[in-house]
Amino acid sequence: MEIERRALYNLMRMNWLVDSSIAAEPWQVEDYRSLPLEELFSRLSAHDIRLNRNDFLAFANEVDTPEELTDYFLEESDADTVTQDQIYLLLFELWRRLVTDRPSLSIFCDELDHQIHLYDSEEARDEEALQNAIANFQEILDENCDKGIEPIEVFESICSDCANDIESFLYDYITDLLQENHEIYARELLEGFSPYIRDSKWFDYLRANLLFLSDPESTQKYIDSLIDAYGDQADLDFNLELPTFMVQGGKWESLVKLLKMTIPLIVVEDDFRSVLEICADFFHYLDDEKREEKIQKIVTKREHLHPESIVSRNDPFLAELMDIVKK
């Protein structure tokens, strides 16, 4: 998926905020939101684009997006790429502030990126603003689907205007909501965005989390359905999450079935340790001290191995683990 012009700037700035050693010119990572209007107009003037507020609004009224406005001013320009990008960022910020009645897709996505950045920074979170940005994003998706475009195609196309991985953010955000007991809003987001997600298994896993909060006894049956649907899709991370609900009250048969699918996915020692810990927790909850102790012995014997060392397909401890968990 090709990322769009404004999203590239946001991505550069977000990466630079995390690691300021990244090579970047000041204008590429500057916070344009903090600049006074007069400074924005002054910088445009330095590029021979002399405008005031009324002039800008008059020109903006003739086009639909800040990208089109940039193309208009640069149509006959021989400015190099760097100068063109600088002009675009200035015009974009002016549009964001002054053309509030006609926000473009890039403006919507820029606001979503901005709110996600604030959410990730924790100290500057604005829950209402973030929720509004998410709602606007969903409205854009729904409007495009109403035109007959396939949901997944719509989602991936619009996400090209975002610097963040929106699918990953939604998963993490809904997870946070569930942990904070905001079940109603979490359910709304799951239902609203599920049609747009290509890799649906993670959203189905979130549904298991939601179900566990309201009906723990029914969760195991749902987890069994996820094992049948996704357990053999070669996604180790997903398979390691499923036992979360098995540790307390899960079915033995389900654990064995999932292990058979998961063990072939183990690549490094850290993967194997995660599987061993899950099994140990499972038997600890069942008060099966004998099997728990056998698994802990395997852990002890492998403590000297580096977490990133490769686990051979013929490692005897893989077979030993399966022997332990079988009834």
MOFEN-V88637 format. One record per residue. N is the residue number from 1. RES is the residue in one letter. PSI is psi in whole degrees, -180 to 180 (* if undefined). Layout:
# MOFEN-V88637
n:res:psi
N:RES:PSI
N:RES:PSI
This chain:
# MOFEN-V88637
n:res:psi
1:M:123
2:E:128
3:I:142
4:E:172
5:R:-54
6:R:-38
7:A:-35
8:L:-42
9:Y:-47
10:N:-40
11:L:-43
12:M:-46
13:R:-43
14:M:-42
15:N:-39
16:W:-37
17:L:-30
18:V:-38
19:D:96
20:S:-4
21:S:-9
22:I:134
23:A:120
24:A:144
25:E:151
26:P:-40
27:W:-22
28:Q:-19
29:V:9
30:E:149
31:D:93
32:Y:-23
33:R:-24
34:S:-8
35:L:138
36:P:155
37:L:-41
38:E:-36
39:E:-39
40:L:-47
41:F:-37
42:S:-41
43:R:-36
44:L:-40
45:S:-36
46:A:-19
47:H:19
48:D:28
49:I:97
50:R:112
51:L:155
52:N:-175
53:R:-48
54:N:-40
55:D:-46
56:F:-47
57:L:-35
58:A:-45
59:F:-43
60:A:-30
61:N:-15
62:E:-8
63:V:177
64:D:-19
65:T:160
66:P:-27
67:E:-42
68:E:-37
69:L:-41
70:T:-45
71:D:-36
72:Y:-48
73:F:-24
74:L:5
75:E:-43
76:E:19
77:S:148
78:D:22
79:A:145
80:D:174
81:T:-40
82:V:-46
83:T:-40
84:Q:-41
85:D:-39
86:Q:-43
87:I:-43
88:Y:-46
89:L:-36
90:L:-47
91:L:-37
92:F:-46
93:E:-38
94:L:-42
95:W:-44
96:R:-38
97:R:-36
98:L:-28
99:V:60
100:T:-16
101:D:-9
102:R:64
103:P:132
104:S:174
105:L:-42
106:S:-33
107:I:-46
108:F:-48
109:C:-34
110:D:-41
111:E:-40
112:L:-45
113:D:-42
114:H:-44
115:Q:-35
116:I:-41
117:H:-44
118:L:-40
119:Y:-43
120:D:-31
121:S:-13
122:E:-50
123:E:-28
124:A:22
125:R:141
126:D:92
127:E:-42
128:E:-44
129:A:-39
130:L:-46
131:Q:-36
132:N:-41
133:A:-40
134:I:-42
135:A:-41
136:N:-40
137:F:-45
138:Q:-37
139:E:-40
140:I:-43
141:L:-49
142:D:-40
143:E:-40
144:N:-35
145:C:-34
146:D:-19
147:K:0
148:G:6
149:I:142
150:E:137
151:P:-48
152:I:-38
153:E:-42
154:V:-48
155:F:-49
156:E:-33
157:S:-47
158:I:-34
159:C:-16
160:S:-15
161:D:4
162:C:142
163:A:-29
164:N:156
165:D:98
166:I:-37
167:E:-45
168:S:-40
169:F:-46
170:L:-41
171:Y:-48
172:D:-40
173:Y:-43
174:I:-37
175:T:-45
176:D:-42
177:L:-42
178:L:-40
179:Q:-26
180:E:10
181:N:30
182:H:67
183:E:-40
184:I:-48
185:Y:-38
186:A:-42
187:R:-41
188:E:-43
189:L:-40
190:L:-48
191:E:-38
192:G:-37
193:F:-13
194:S:-41
195:P:-18
196:Y:-7
197:I:125
198:R:-48
199:D:85
200:S:-14
201:K:-34
202:W:-35
203:F:-34
204:D:-36
205:Y:-39
206:L:-34
207:R:-35
208:A:-41
209:N:-44
210:L:-43
211:L:-37
212:F:-33
213:L:-32
214:S:-29
215:D:74
216:P:-34
217:E:-27
218:S:-10
219:T:-40
220:Q:-40
221:K:-39
222:Y:-40
223:I:-40
224:D:-39
225:S:-33
226:L:-37
227:I:-45
228:D:-38
229:A:-37
230:Y:-10
231:G:-28
232:D:22
233:Q:13
234:A:43
235:D:95
236:L:-43
237:D:-43
238:F:-45
239:N:-30
240:L:-19
241:E:-34
242:L:-39
243:P:-6
244:T:-39
245:F:-9
246:M:-29
247:V:-40
248:Q:95
249:G:11
250:G:162
251:K:137
252:W:-45
253:E:-36
254:S:-41
255:L:-45
256:V:-44
257:K:-44
258:L:-39
259:L:-40
260:K:-34
261:M:-28
262:T:-39
263:I:-40
264:P:-14
265:L:-10
266:I:129
267:V:-50
268:V:168
269:E:-36
270:D:-36
271:D:-45
272:F:-40
273:R:-38
274:S:-42
275:V:-43
276:L:-42
277:E:-40
278:I:-46
279:C:-41
280:A:-43
281:D:-39
282:F:-48
283:F:-27
284:H:-42
285:Y:-33
286:L:0
287:D:29
288:D:80
289:E:-32
290:K:-50
291:R:-39
292:E:-42
293:E:-39
294:K:-40
295:I:-40
296:Q:-32
297:K:-39
298:I:-44
299:V:-46
300:T:-42
301:K:-21
302:R:8
303:E:-27
304:H:-12
305:L:142
306:H:141
307:P:-28
308:E:8
309:S:144
310:I:137
311:V:121
312:S:146
313:R:-24
314:N:12
315:D:122
316:P:-24
317:F:-24
318:L:-46
319:A:-36
320:E:-39
321:L:-45
322:M:-37
323:D:-36
324:I:-44
325:V:-22
326:K:143
327:K:*
